[in-house]
Amino acid sequence: MKLPCLIDTDWIIHYLNGRKDIIEELGSLKKGGLFVSVISLAELYEGIYYSTNPSGNEEALNDFLSGVSILGVNVIAFIFNVE
């Protein structure tokens, strides 16, 4: 049984940049459910805004996000019991 996984910004960036080891690992973890925090999402959109190809990078991110769930800060705090 696979457990749900909260993905860090760096992993998503590596995935979008085509790192094979990250792509394979996330493919394996996907069976348990992948989650991204709104904080990571904000960091990713900041990177897109300042990138040389904002529209292409946003499209790639949106494709990636179609397979994950977005968690708000309150949900993450509840999960880690620091609310």
N, CA, C and O atoms as a Maestro MAE file, in Angstrom:
{
 s_m_m2io_version
 :::
 2.0.0
}

f_m_ct {
 s_m_title
 :::
 protein
 m_atom[332] {
  # First column is atom index #
  i_m_mmod_type
  r_m_x_coord
  r_m_y_coord
  r_m_z_coord
  i_m_residue_number
  s_m_chain_name
  s_m_pdb_residue_name
  s_m_pdb_atom_name
  i_m_atomic_number
  :::
  1 25 0.834 -1.184 0.000 1 A "MET " " N  " 7
  2 3 0.000 0.000 0.000 1 A "MET " " CA " 6
  3 2 0.882 1.252 0.000 1 A "MET " " C  " 6
  4 15 1.797 1.376 0.814 1 A "MET " " O  " 8
  5 25 0.601 2.157 -0.903 2 A "LYS " " N  " 7
  6 3 1.337 3.412 -0.982 2 A "LYS " " CA " 6
  7 2 0.628 4.469 -0.150 2 A "LYS " " C  " 6
  8 15 -0.602 4.517 -0.112 2 A "LYS " " O  " 8
  9 25 1.401 5.312 0.514 3 A "LEU " " N  " 7
  10 3 0.856 6.406 1.306 3 A "LEU " " CA " 6
  11 2 0.816 7.683 0.479 3 A "LEU " " C  " 6
  12 15 1.586 7.824 -0.472 3 A "LEU " " O  " 8
  13 25 -0.069 8.619 0.825 4 A "PRO " " N  " 7
  14 3 -0.095 9.909 0.134 4 A "PRO " " CA " 6
  15 2 1.235 10.639 0.333 4 A "PRO " " C  " 6
  16 15 1.912 10.445 1.342 4 A "PRO " " O  " 8
  17 25 1.596 11.466 -0.624 5 A "CYS " " N  " 7
  18 3 2.887 12.153 -0.584 5 A "CYS " " CA " 6
  19 2 2.709 13.638 -0.884 5 A "CYS " " C  " 6
  20 15 2.123 14.010 -1.900 5 A "CYS " " O  " 8
  21 25 3.221 14.482 0.011 6 A "LEU " " N  " 7
  22 3 3.244 15.925 -0.205 6 A "LEU " " CA " 6
  23 2 4.539 16.258 -0.932 6 A "LEU " " C  " 6
  24 15 5.625 16.017 -0.406 6 A "LEU " " O  " 8
  25 25 4.432 16.811 -2.136 7 A "ILE " " N  " 7
  26 3 5.593 17.035 -2.999 7 A "ILE " " CA " 6
  27 2 6.150 18.437 -2.783 7 A "ILE " " C  " 6
  28 15 5.403 19.416 -2.767 7 A "ILE " " O  " 8
  29 25 7.453 18.525 -2.619 8 A "ASP " " N  " 7
  30 3 8.137 19.800 -2.450 8 A "ASP " " CA " 6
  31 2 8.337 20.479 -3.807 8 A "ASP " " C  " 6
  32 15 8.356 19.824 -4.849 8 A "ASP " " O  " 8
  33 25 8.484 21.786 -3.770 9 A "THR " " N  " 7
  34 3 8.672 22.597 -4.980 9 A "THR " " CA " 6
  35 2 9.830 22.085 -5.832 9 A "THR " " C  " 6
  36 15 9.709 21.983 -7.053 9 A "THR " " O  " 8
  37 25 10.948 21.766 -5.191 10 A "ASP " " N  " 7
  38 3 12.130 21.317 -5.941 10 A "ASP " " CA " 6
  39 2 11.841 20.068 -6.768 10 A "ASP " " C  " 6
  40 15 12.307 19.947 -7.901 10 A "ASP " " O  " 8
  41 25 11.073 19.141 -6.202 11 A "TRP " " N  " 7
  42 3 10.738 17.914 -6.932 11 A "TRP " " CA " 6
  43 2 9.913 18.234 -8.172 11 A "TRP " " C  " 6
  44 15 10.109 17.633 -9.228 11 A "TRP " " O  " 8
  45 25 9.005 19.168 -8.041 12 A "ILE " " N  " 7
  46 3 8.162 19.537 -9.186 12 A "ILE " " CA " 6
  47 2 9.009 20.196 -10.262 12 A "ILE " " C  " 6
  48 15 8.836 19.914 -11.448 12 A "ILE " " O  " 8
  49 25 9.918 21.064 -9.863 13 A "ILE " " N  " 7
  50 3 10.814 21.719 -10.826 13 A "ILE " " CA " 6
  51 2 11.651 20.668 -11.552 13 A "ILE " " C  " 6
  52 15 11.783 20.715 -12.775 13 A "ILE " " O  " 8
  53 25 12.215 19.724 -10.804 14 A "HIS " " N  " 7
  54 3 13.011 18.656 -11.435 14 A "HIS " " CA " 6
  55 2 12.153 17.821 -12.387 14 A "HIS " " C  " 6
  56 15 12.604 17.444 -13.468 14 A "HIS " " O  " 8
  57 25 10.922 17.537 -11.981 15 A "TYR " " N  " 7
  58 3 9.996 16.793 -12.845 15 A "TYR " " CA " 6
  59 2 9.763 17.555 -14.147 15 A "TYR " " C  " 6
  60 15 9.852 16.982 -15.233 15 A "TYR " " O  " 8
  61 25 9.466 18.837 -14.033 16 A "LEU " " N  " 7
  62 3 9.185 19.655 -15.217 16 A "LEU " " CA " 6
  63 2 10.414 19.817 -16.106 16 A "LEU " " C  " 6
  64 15 10.293 20.016 -17.315 16 A "LEU " " O  " 8
  65 25 11.608 19.729 -15.494 17 A "ASN " " N  " 7
  66 3 12.847 19.814 -16.269 17 A "ASN " " CA " 6
  67 2 13.264 18.469 -16.852 17 A "ASN " " C  " 6
  68 15 14.307 18.363 -17.498 17 A "ASN " " O  " 8
  69 25 12.444 17.436 -16.623 18 A "GLY " " N  " 7
  70 3 12.677 16.148 -17.269 18 A "GLY " " CA " 6
  71 2 13.639 15.208 -16.579 18 A "GLY " " C  " 6
  72 15 14.148 14.284 -17.214 18 A "GLY " " O  " 8
  73 25 13.909 15.413 -15.288 19 A "ARG " " N  " 7
  74 3 14.805 14.491 -14.580 19 A "ARG " " CA " 6
  75 2 14.156 13.122 -14.465 19 A "ARG " " C  " 6
  76 15 13.129 12.956 -13.808 19 A "ARG " " O  " 8
  77 25 14.771 12.153 -15.113 20 A "LYS " " N  " 7
  78 3 14.193 10.812 -15.214 20 A "LYS " " CA " 6
  79 2 13.976 10.150 -13.848 20 A "LYS " " C  " 6
  80 15 12.953 9.501 -13.634 20 A "LYS " " O  " 8
  81 25 14.926 10.308 -12.928 21 A "ASP " " N  " 7
  82 3 14.776 9.667 -11.618 21 A "ASP " " CA " 6
  83 2 13.576 10.222 -10.854 21 A "ASP " " C  " 6
  84 15 12.870 9.475 -10.176 21 A "ASP " " O  " 8
  85 25 13.346 11.527 -10.962 22 A "ILE " " N  " 7
  86 3 12.207 12.161 -10.288 22 A "ILE " " CA " 6
  87 2 10.904 11.748 -10.969 22 A "ILE " " C  " 6
  88 15 9.915 11.451 -10.297 22 A "ILE " " O  " 8
  89 25 10.904 11.729 -12.295 23 A "ILE " " N  " 7
  90 3 9.706 11.320 -13.037 23 A "ILE " " CA " 6
  91 2 9.308 9.897 -12.642 23 A "ILE " " C  " 6
  92 15 8.131 9.623 -12.406 23 A "ILE " " O  " 8
  93 25 10.281 8.999 -12.569 24 A "GLU " " N  " 7
  94 3 10.000 7.610 -12.188 24 A "GLU " " CA " 6
  95 2 9.497 7.520 -10.748 24 A "GLU " " C  " 6
  96 15 8.532 6.809 -10.468 24 A "GLU " " O  " 8
  97 25 10.146 8.236 -9.843 25 A "GLU " " N  " 7
  98 3 9.755 8.181 -8.433 25 A "GLU " " CA " 6
  99 2 8.346 8.729 -8.225 25 A "GLU " " C  " 6
  100 15 7.547 8.130 -7.506 25 A "GLU " " O  " 8
  101 25 8.040 9.863 -8.851 26 A "LEU " " N  " 7
  102 3 6.696 10.424 -8.709 26 A "LEU " " CA " 6
  103 2 5.651 9.519 -9.358 26 A "LEU " " C  " 6
  104 15 4.524 9.425 -8.873 26 A "LEU " " O  " 8
  105 25 6.018 8.860 -10.443 27 A "GLY " " N  " 7
  106 3 5.110 7.896 -11.065 27 A "GLY " " CA " 6
  107 2 4.768 6.763 -10.110 27 A "GLY " " C  " 6
  108 15 3.628 6.301 -10.059 27 A "GLY " " O  " 8
  109 25 5.763 6.324 -9.357 28 A "SER " " N  " 7
  110 3 5.543 5.271 -8.368 28 A "SER " " CA " 6
  111 2 4.714 5.777 -7.190 28 A "SER " " C  " 6
  112 15 3.819 5.080 -6.715 28 A "SER " " O  " 8
  113 25 5.009 6.981 -6.723 29 A "LEU " " N  " 7
  114 3 4.302 7.552 -5.576 29 A "LEU " " CA " 6
  115 2 2.863 7.938 -5.903 29 A "LEU " " C  " 6
  116 15 2.023 8.034 -5.008 29 A "LEU " " O  " 8
  117 25 2.583 8.158 -7.177 30 A "LYS " " N  " 7
  118 3 1.251 8.603 -7.598 30 A "LYS " " CA " 6
  119 2 0.156 7.629 -7.165 30 A "LYS " " C  " 6
  120 15 -0.988 8.033 -6.958 30 A "LYS " " O  " 8
  121 25 0.499 6.365 -7.031 31 A "LYS " " N  " 7
  122 3 -0.485 5.353 -6.641 31 A "LYS " " CA " 6
  123 2 -1.096 5.643 -5.275 31 A "LYS " " C  " 6
  124 15 -2.239 5.269 -5.015 31 A "LYS " " O  " 8
  125 25 -0.344 6.306 -4.404 32 A "GLY " " N  " 7
  126 3 -0.845 6.644 -3.078 32 A "GLY " " CA " 6
  127 2 -1.498 8.008 -3.013 32 A "GLY " " C  " 6
  128 15 -2.132 8.348 -2.015 32 A "GLY " " O  " 8
  129 25 -1.350 8.785 -4.059 33 A "GLY " " N  " 7
  130 3 -1.891 10.137 -4.103 33 A "GLY " " CA " 6
  131 2 -0.793 11.170 -3.923 33 A "GLY " " C  " 6
  132 15 0.010 11.083 -2.994 33 A "GLY " " O  " 8
  133 25 -0.764 12.140 -4.811 34 A "LEU " " N  " 7
  134 3 0.223 13.217 -4.747 34 A "LEU " " CA " 6
  135 2 -0.472 14.517 -4.375 34 A "LEU " " C  " 6
  136 15 -1.572 14.808 -4.843 34 A "LEU " " O  " 8
  137 25 0.192 15.294 -3.521 35 A "PHE " " N  " 7
  138 3 -0.354 16.556 -3.051 35 A "PHE " " CA " 6
  139 2 0.695 17.650 -3.171 35 A "PHE " " C  " 6
  140 15 1.891 17.399 -3.021 35 A "PHE " " O  " 8
  141 25 0.232 18.872 -3.444 36 A "VAL " " N  " 7
  142 3 1.083 20.055 -3.532 36 A "VAL " " CA " 6
  143 2 0.463 21.110 -2.632 36 A "VAL " " C  " 6
  144 15 -0.753 21.301 -2.645 36 A "VAL " " O  " 8
  145 25 1.292 21.800 -1.847 37 A "SER " " N  " 7
  146 3 0.769 22.863 -0.990 37 A "SER " " CA " 6
  147 2 0.579 24.146 -1.800 37 A "SER " " C  " 6
  148 15 1.221 24.347 -2.831 37 A "SER " " O  " 8
  149 25 -0.308 25.001 -1.316 38 A "VAL " " N  " 7
  150 3 -0.506 26.287 -1.987 38 A "VAL " " CA " 6
  151 2 0.766 27.119 -1.929 38 A "VAL " " C  " 6
  152 15 0.984 27.967 -2.793 38 A "VAL " " O  " 8
  153 25 1.605 26.893 -0.931 39 A "ILE " " N  " 7
  154 3 2.878 27.618 -0.826 39 A "ILE " " CA " 6
  155 2 3.803 27.204 -1.966 39 A "ILE " " C  " 6
  156 15 4.409 28.056 -2.615 39 A "ILE " " O  " 8
  157 25 3.914 25.904 -2.212 40 A "SER " " N  " 7
  158 3 4.717 25.433 -3.348 40 A "SER " " CA " 6
  159 2 4.152 25.946 -4.662 40 A "SER " " C  " 6
  160 15 4.898 26.323 -5.565 40 A "SER " " O  " 8
  161 25 2.838 25.959 -4.760 41 A "LEU " " N  " 7
  162 3 2.195 26.452 -5.979 41 A "LEU " " CA " 6
  163 2 2.547 27.921 -6.217 41 A "LEU " " C  " 6
  164 15 2.817 28.316 -7.352 41 A "LEU " " O  " 8
  165 25 2.546 28.722 -5.165 42 A "ALA " " N  " 7
  166 3 2.925 30.135 -5.292 42 A "ALA " " CA " 6
  167 2 4.380 30.270 -5.730 42 A "ALA " " C  " 6
  168 15 4.697 31.113 -6.570 42 A "ALA " " O  " 8
  169 25 5.260 29.453 -5.173 43 A "GLU " " N  " 7
  170 3 6.671 29.483 -5.573 43 A "GLU " " CA " 6
  171 2 6.826 29.123 -7.045 43 A "GLU " " C  " 6
  172 15 7.611 29.743 -7.763 43 A "GLU " " O  " 8
  173 25 6.085 28.129 -7.486 44 A "LEU " " N  " 7
  174 3 6.158 27.712 -8.888 44 A "LEU " " CA " 6
  175 2 5.664 28.808 -9.822 44 A "LEU " " C  " 6
  176 15 6.277 29.066 -10.858 44 A "LEU " " O  " 8
  177 25 4.560 29.452 -9.462 45 A "TYR " " N  " 7
  178 3 4.045 30.527 -10.310 45 A "TYR " " CA " 6
  179 2 4.972 31.737 -10.326 45 A "TYR " " C  " 6
  180 15 5.052 32.437 -11.335 45 A "TYR " " O  " 8
  181 25 5.669 31.993 -9.227 46 A "GLU " " N  " 7
  182 3 6.661 33.070 -9.236 46 A "GLU " " CA " 6
  183 2 7.776 32.742 -10.231 46 A "GLU " " C  " 6
  184 15 8.221 33.607 -10.985 46 A "GLU " " O  " 8
  185 25 8.222 31.485 -10.223 47 A "GLY " " N  " 7
  186 3 9.241 31.063 -11.179 47 A "GLY " " CA " 6
  187 2 8.761 31.173 -12.611 47 A "GLY " " C  " 6
  188 15 9.522 31.572 -13.493 47 A "GLY " " O  " 8
  189 25 7.509 30.825 -12.852 48 A "ILE " " N  " 7
  190 3 6.928 30.946 -14.190 48 A "ILE " " CA " 6
  191 2 6.904 32.403 -14.626 48 A "ILE " " C  " 6
  192 15 7.251 32.722 -15.763 48 A "ILE " " O  " 8
  193 25 6.496 33.282 -13.725 49 A "TYR " " N  " 7
  194 3 6.388 34.713 -14.038 49 A "TYR " " CA " 6
  195 2 7.726 35.284 -14.503 49 A "TYR " " C  " 6
  196 15 7.774 36.088 -15.434 49 A "TYR " " O  " 8
  197 25 8.813 34.867 -13.850 50 A "TYR " " N  " 7
  198 3 10.133 35.404 -14.186 50 A "TYR " " CA " 6
  199 2 10.887 34.559 -15.217 50 A "TYR " " C  " 6
  200 15 12.039 34.864 -15.526 50 A "TYR " " O  " 8
  201 25 10.271 33.520 -15.747 51 A "SER " " N  " 7
  202 3 10.956 32.646 -16.698 51 A "SER " " CA " 6
  203 2 10.986 33.257 -18.100 51 A "SER " " C  " 6
  204 15 10.312 34.250 -18.378 51 A "SER " " O  " 8
  205 25 11.773 32.647 -18.962 52 A "THR " " N  " 7
  206 3 11.869 33.120 -20.347 52 A "THR " " CA " 6
  207 2 10.722 32.617 -21.212 52 A "THR " " C  " 6
  208 15 10.527 33.106 -22.325 52 A "THR " " O  " 8
  209 25 9.961 31.645 -20.714 53 A "ASN " " N  " 7
  210 3 8.838 31.079 -21.464 53 A "ASN " " CA " 6
  211 2 7.629 30.886 -20.536 53 A "ASN " " C  " 6
  212 15 7.239 29.753 -20.256 53 A "ASN " " O  " 8
  213 25 7.041 31.982 -20.063 54 A "PRO " " N  " 7
  214 3 5.954 31.862 -19.089 54 A "PRO " " CA " 6
  215 2 4.773 31.023 -19.562 54 A "PRO " " C  " 6
  216 15 4.267 30.200 -18.799 54 A "PRO " " O  " 8
  217 25 4.327 31.207 -20.787 55 A "SER " " N  " 7
  218 3 3.141 30.468 -21.235 55 A "SER " " CA " 6
  219 2 3.430 28.974 -21.363 55 A "SER " " C  " 6
  220 15 2.600 28.153 -20.972 55 A "SER " " O  " 8
  221 25 4.575 28.616 -21.894 56 A "GLY " " N  " 7
  222 3 4.938 27.206 -22.022 56 A "GLY " " CA " 6
  223 2 5.142 26.547 -20.667 56 A "GLY " " C  " 6
  224 15 4.726 25.409 -20.452 56 A "GLY " " O  " 8
  225 25 5.786 27.271 -19.755 57 A "ASN " " N  " 7
  226 3 6.017 26.726 -18.417 57 A "ASN " " CA " 6
  227 2 4.717 26.591 -17.634 57 A "ASN " " C  " 6
  228 15 4.542 25.636 -16.877 57 A "ASN " " O  " 8
  229 25 3.808 27.540 -17.812 58 A "GLU " " N  " 7
  230 3 2.518 27.441 -17.133 58 A "GLU " " CA " 6
  231 2 1.718 26.250 -17.669 58 A "GLU " " C  " 6
  232 15 1.057 25.543 -16.907 58 A "GLU " " O  " 8
  233 25 1.784 26.040 -18.961 59 A "GLU " " N  " 7
  234 3 1.092 24.893 -19.559 59 A "GLU " " CA " 6
  235 2 1.652 23.575 -19.015 59 A "GLU " " C  " 6
  236 15 0.895 22.660 -18.689 59 A "GLU " " O  " 8
  237 25 2.981 23.485 -18.919 60 A "ALA " " N  " 7
  238 3 3.609 22.272 -18.385 60 A "ALA " " CA " 6
  239 2 3.210 22.051 -16.926 60 A "ALA " " C  " 6
  240 15 2.940 20.922 -16.516 60 A "ALA " " O  " 8
  241 25 3.175 23.129 -16.149 61 A "LEU " " N  " 7
  242 3 2.769 23.009 -14.750 61 A "LEU " " CA " 6
  243 2 1.318 22.561 -14.643 61 A "LEU " " C  " 6
  244 15 0.993 21.691 -13.835 61 A "LEU " " O  " 8
  245 25 0.455 23.145 -15.445 62 A "ASN " " N  " 7
  246 3 -0.958 22.762 -15.413 62 A "ASN " " CA " 6
  247 2 -1.151 21.298 -15.785 62 A "ASN " " C  " 6
  248 15 -2.005 20.620 -15.214 62 A "ASN " " O  " 8
  249 25 -0.365 20.808 -16.736 63 A "ASP " " N  " 7
  250 3 -0.424 19.383 -17.090 63 A "ASP " " CA " 6
  251 2 -0.036 18.523 -15.886 63 A "ASP " " C  " 6
  252 15 -0.692 17.526 -15.584 63 A "ASP " " O  " 8
  253 25 1.036 18.923 -15.206 64 A "PHE " " N  " 7
  254 3 1.473 18.188 -14.022 64 A "PHE " " CA " 6
  255 2 0.404 18.224 -12.935 64 A "PHE " " C  " 6
  256 15 0.113 17.203 -12.311 64 A "PHE " " O  " 8
  257 25 -0.177 19.396 -12.710 65 A "LEU " " N  " 7
  258 3 -1.153 19.569 -11.629 65 A "LEU " " CA " 6
  259 2 -2.446 18.797 -11.859 65 A "LEU " " C  " 6
  260 15 -3.206 18.571 -10.918 65 A "LEU " " O  " 8
  261 25 -2.701 18.394 -13.089 66 A "SER " " N  " 7
  262 3 -3.930 17.637 -13.349 66 A "SER " " CA " 6
  263 2 -3.929 16.290 -12.630 66 A "SER " " C  " 6
  264 15 -4.985 15.681 -12.458 66 A "SER " " O  " 8
  265 25 -2.768 15.828 -12.213 67 A "GLY " " N  " 7
  266 3 -2.673 14.546 -11.529 67 A "GLY " " CA " 6
  267 2 -2.447 14.638 -10.031 67 A "GLY " " C  " 6
  268 15 -2.173 13.628 -9.383 67 A "GLY " " O  " 8
  269 25 -2.558 15.852 -9.465 68 A "VAL " " N  " 7
  270 3 -2.311 16.020 -8.031 68 A "VAL " " CA " 6
  271 2 -3.435 16.824 -7.387 68 A "VAL " " C  " 6
  272 15 -4.262 17.426 -8.072 68 A "VAL " " O  " 8
  273 25 -3.448 16.818 -6.063 69 A "SER " " N  " 7
  274 3 -4.409 17.623 -5.307 69 A "SER " " CA " 6
  275 2 -3.668 18.775 -4.638 69 A "SER " " C  " 6
  276 15 -2.529 18.616 -4.201 69 A "SER " " O  " 8
  277 25 -4.318 19.933 -4.560 70 A "ILE " " N  " 7
  278 3 -3.736 21.115 -3.928 70 A "ILE " " CA " 6
  279 2 -4.229 21.184 -2.488 70 A "ILE " " C  " 6
  280 15 -5.429 21.082 -2.230 70 A "ILE " " O  " 8
  281 25 -3.300 21.356 -1.552 71 A "LEU " " N  " 7
  282 3 -3.652 21.470 -0.143 71 A "LEU " " CA " 6
  283 2 -3.447 22.896 0.344 71 A "LEU " " C  " 6
  284 15 -2.413 23.509 0.081 71 A "LEU " " O  " 8
  285 25 -4.433 23.414 1.050 72 A "GLY " " N  " 7
  286 3 -4.304 24.719 1.684 72 A "GLY " " CA " 6
  287 2 -3.448 24.622 2.936 72 A "GLY " " C  " 6
  288 15 -3.200 23.527 3.441 72 A "GLY " " O  " 8
  289 25 -3.003 25.748 3.428 73 A "VAL " " N  " 7
  290 3 -2.141 25.778 4.607 73 A "VAL " " CA " 6
  291 2 -2.850 25.173 5.815 73 A "VAL " " C  " 6
  292 15 -2.226 24.465 6.605 73 A "VAL " " O  " 8
  293 25 -4.147 25.441 5.967 74 A "ASN " " N  " 7
  294 3 -4.867 24.902 7.120 74 A "ASN " " CA " 6
  295 2 -4.909 23.376 7.114 74 A "ASN " " C  " 6
  296 15 -4.838 22.754 8.173 74 A "ASN " " O  " 8
  297 25 -5.022 22.775 5.947 75 A "VAL " " N  " 7
  298 3 -5.032 21.309 5.850 75 A "VAL " " CA " 6
  299 2 -3.669 20.749 6.238 75 A "VAL " " C  " 6
  300 15 -3.584 19.757 6.962 75 A "VAL " " O  " 8
  301 25 -2.609 21.382 5.760 76 A "ILE " " N  " 7
  302 3 -1.257 20.923 6.077 76 A "ILE " " CA " 6
  303 2 -0.999 21.058 7.574 76 A "ILE " " C  " 6
  304 15 -0.429 20.156 8.189 76 A "ILE " " O  " 8
  305 25 -1.414 22.180 8.164 77 A "ALA " " N  " 7
  306 3 -1.242 22.377 9.604 77 A "ALA " " CA " 6
  307 2 -1.990 21.304 10.389 77 A "ALA " " C  " 6
  308 15 -1.478 20.791 11.384 77 A "ALA " " O  " 8
  309 25 -3.183 20.969 9.951 78 A "PHE " " N  " 7
  310 3 -3.965 19.928 10.625 78 A "PHE " " CA " 6
  311 2 -3.261 18.578 10.535 78 A "PHE " " C  " 6
  312 15 -3.177 17.846 11.521 78 A "PHE " " O  " 8
  313 25 -2.761 18.257 9.357 79 A "ILE " " N  " 7
  314 3 -2.083 16.971 9.159 79 A "ILE " " CA " 6
  315 2 -0.891 16.845 10.095 79 A "ILE " " C  " 6
  316 15 -0.669 15.789 10.688 79 A "ILE " " O  " 8
  317 25 -0.126 17.922 10.226 80 A "PHE " " N  " 7
  318 3 1.064 17.892 11.071 80 A "PHE " " CA " 6
  319 2 0.779 18.348 12.497 80 A "PHE " " C  " 6
  320 15 1.695 18.467 13.310 80 A "PHE " " O  " 8
  321 25 -0.504 18.608 12.802 81 A "ASN " " N  " 7
  322 3 -0.968 18.943 14.143 81 A "ASN " " CA " 6
  323 2 -0.254 20.155 14.739 81 A "ASN " " C  " 6
  324 15 0.146 20.131 15.903 81 A "ASN " " O  " 8
  325 25 -0.097 21.202 13.950 82 A "VAL " " N  " 7
  326 3 0.543 22.426 14.444 82 A "VAL " " CA " 6
  327 2 -0.385 23.622 14.330 82 A "VAL " " C  " 6
  328 15 0.067 24.767 14.338 82 A "VAL " " O  " 8
  329 25 -1.648 23.367 14.228 83 A "GLU " " N  " 7
  330 3 -2.624 24.428 14.065 83 A "GLU " " CA " 6
  331 2 -2.746 25.231 15.341 83 A "GLU " " C  " 6
  332 15 -3.528 26.180 15.401 83 A "GLU " " O  " 8
  :::
 }
 m_bond[331] {
  # First column is bond index #
  i_m_from
  i_m_to
  i_m_order
  :::
  1 1 2 1
  2 2 3 1
  3 3 4 2
  4 3 5 1
  5 5 6 1
  6 6 7 1
  7 7 8 2
  8 7 9 1
  9 9 10 1
  10 10 11 1
  11 11 12 2
  12 11 13 1
  13 13 14 1
  14 14 15 1
  15 15 16 2
  16 15 17 1
  17 17 18 1
  18 18 19 1
  19 19 20 2
  20 19 21 1
  21 21 22 1
  22 22 23 1
  23 23 24 2
  24 23 25 1
  25 25 26 1
  26 26 27 1
  27 27 28 2
  28 27 29 1
  29 29 30 1
  30 30 31 1
  31 31 32 2
  32 31 33 1
  33 33 34 1
  34 34 35 1
  35 35 36 2
  36 35 37 1
  37 37 38 1
  38 38 39 1
  39 39 40 2
  40 39 41 1
  41 41 42 1
  42 42 43 1
  43 43 44 2
  44 43 45 1
  45 45 46 1
  46 46 47 1
  47 47 48 2
  48 47 49 1
  49 49 50 1
  50 50 51 1
  51 51 52 2
  52 51 53 1
  53 53 54 1
  54 54 55 1
  55 55 56 2
  56 55 57 1
  57 57 58 1
  58 58 59 1
  59 59 60 2
  60 59 61 1
  61 61 62 1
  62 62 63 1
  63 63 64 2
  64 63 65 1
  65 65 66 1
  66 66 67 1
  67 67 68 2
  68 67 69 1
  69 69 70 1
  70 70 71 1
  71 71 72 2
  72 71 73 1
  73 73 74 1
  74 74 75 1
  75 75 76 2
  76 75 77 1
  77 77 78 1
  78 78 79 1
  79 79 80 2
  80 79 81 1
  81 81 82 1
  82 82 83 1
  83 83 84 2
  84 83 85 1
  85 85 86 1
  86 86 87 1
  87 87 88 2
  88 87 89 1
  89 89 90 1
  90 90 91 1
  91 91 92 2
  92 91 93 1
  93 93 94 1
  94 94 95 1
  95 95 96 2
  96 95 97 1
  97 97 98 1
  98 98 99 1
  99 99 100 2
  100 99 101 1
  101 101 102 1
  102 102 103 1
  103 103 104 2
  104 103 105 1
  105 105 106 1
  106 106 107 1
  107 107 108 2
  108 107 109 1
  109 109 110 1
  110 110 111 1
  111 111 112 2
  112 111 113 1
  113 113 114 1
  114 114 115 1
  115 115 116 2
  116 115 117 1
  117 117 118 1
  118 118 119 1
  119 119 120 2
  120 119 121 1
  121 121 122 1
  122 122 123 1
  123 123 124 2
  124 123 125 1
  125 125 126 1
  126 126 127 1
  127 127 128 2
  128 127 129 1
  129 129 130 1
  130 130 131 1
  131 131 132 2
  132 131 133 1
  133 133 134 1
  134 134 135 1
  135 135 136 2
  136 135 137 1
  137 137 138 1
  138 138 139 1
  139 139 140 2
  140 139 141 1
  141 141 142 1
  142 142 143 1
  143 143 144 2
  144 143 145 1
  145 145 146 1
  146 146 147 1
  147 147 148 2
  148 147 149 1
  149 149 150 1
  150 150 151 1
  151 151 152 2
  152 151 153 1
  153 153 154 1
  154 154 155 1
  155 155 156 2
  156 155 157 1
  157 157 158 1
  158 158 159 1
  159 159 160 2
  160 159 161 1
  161 161 162 1
  162 162 163 1
  163 163 164 2
  164 163 165 1
  165 165 166 1
  166 166 167 1
  167 167 168 2
  168 167 169 1
  169 169 170 1
  170 170 171 1
  171 171 172 2
  172 171 173 1
  173 173 174 1
  174 174 175 1
  175 175 176 2
  176 175 177 1
  177 177 178 1
  178 178 179 1
  179 179 180 2
  180 179 181 1
  181 181 182 1
  182 182 183 1
  183 183 184 2
  184 183 185 1
  185 185 186 1
  186 186 187 1
  187 187 188 2
  188 187 189 1
  189 189 190 1
  190 190 191 1
  191 191 192 2
  192 191 193 1
  193 193 194 1
  194 194 195 1
  195 195 196 2
  196 195 197 1
  197 197 198 1
  198 198 199 1
  199 199 200 2
  200 199 201 1
  201 201 202 1
  202 202 203 1
  203 203 204 2
  204 203 205 1
  205 205 206 1
  206 206 207 1
  207 207 208 2
  208 207 209 1
  209 209 210 1
  210 210 211 1
  211 211 212 2
  212 211 213 1
  213 213 214 1
  214 214 215 1
  215 215 216 2
  216 215 217 1
  217 217 218 1
  218 218 219 1
  219 219 220 2
  220 219 221 1
  221 221 222 1
  222 222 223 1
  223 223 224 2
  224 223 225 1
  225 225 226 1
  226 226 227 1
  227 227 228 2
  228 227 229 1
  229 229 230 1
  230 230 231 1
  231 231 232 2
  232 231 233 1
  233 233 234 1
  234 234 235 1
  235 235 236 2
  236 235 237 1
  237 237 238 1
  238 238 239 1
  239 239 240 2
  240 239 241 1
  241 241 242 1
  242 242 243 1
  243 243 244 2
  244 243 245 1
  245 245 246 1
  246 246 247 1
  247 247 248 2
  248 247 249 1
  249 249 250 1
  250 250 251 1
  251 251 252 2
  252 251 253 1
  253 253 254 1
  254 254 255 1
  255 255 256 2
  256 255 257 1
  257 257 258 1
  258 258 259 1
  259 259 260 2
  260 259 261 1
  261 261 262 1
  262 262 263 1
  263 263 264 2
  264 263 265 1
  265 265 266 1
  266 266 267 1
  267 267 268 2
  268 267 269 1
  269 269 270 1
  270 270 271 1
  271 271 272 2
  272 271 273 1
  273 273 274 1
  274 274 275 1
  275 275 276 2
  276 275 277 1
  277 277 278 1
  278 278 279 1
  279 279 280 2
  280 279 281 1
  281 281 282 1
  282 282 283 1
  283 283 284 2
  284 283 285 1
  285 285 286 1
  286 286 287 1
  287 287 288 2
  288 287 289 1
  289 289 290 1
  290 290 291 1
  291 291 292 2
  292 291 293 1
  293 293 294 1
  294 294 295 1
  295 295 296 2
  296 295 297 1
  297 297 298 1
  298 298 299 1
  299 299 300 2
  300 299 301 1
  301 301 302 1
  302 302 303 1
  303 303 304 2
  304 303 305 1
  305 305 306 1
  306 306 307 1
  307 307 308 2
  308 307 309 1
  309 309 310 1
  310 310 311 1
  311 311 312 2
  312 311 313 1
  313 313 314 1
  314 314 315 1
  315 315 316 2
  316 315 317 1
  317 317 318 1
  318 318 319 1
  319 319 320 2
  320 319 321 1
  321 321 322 1
  322 322 323 1
  323 323 324 2
  324 323 325 1
  325 325 326 1
  326 326 327 1
  327 327 328 2
  328 327 329 1
  329 329 330 1
  330 330 331 1
  331 331 332 2
  :::
 }
}
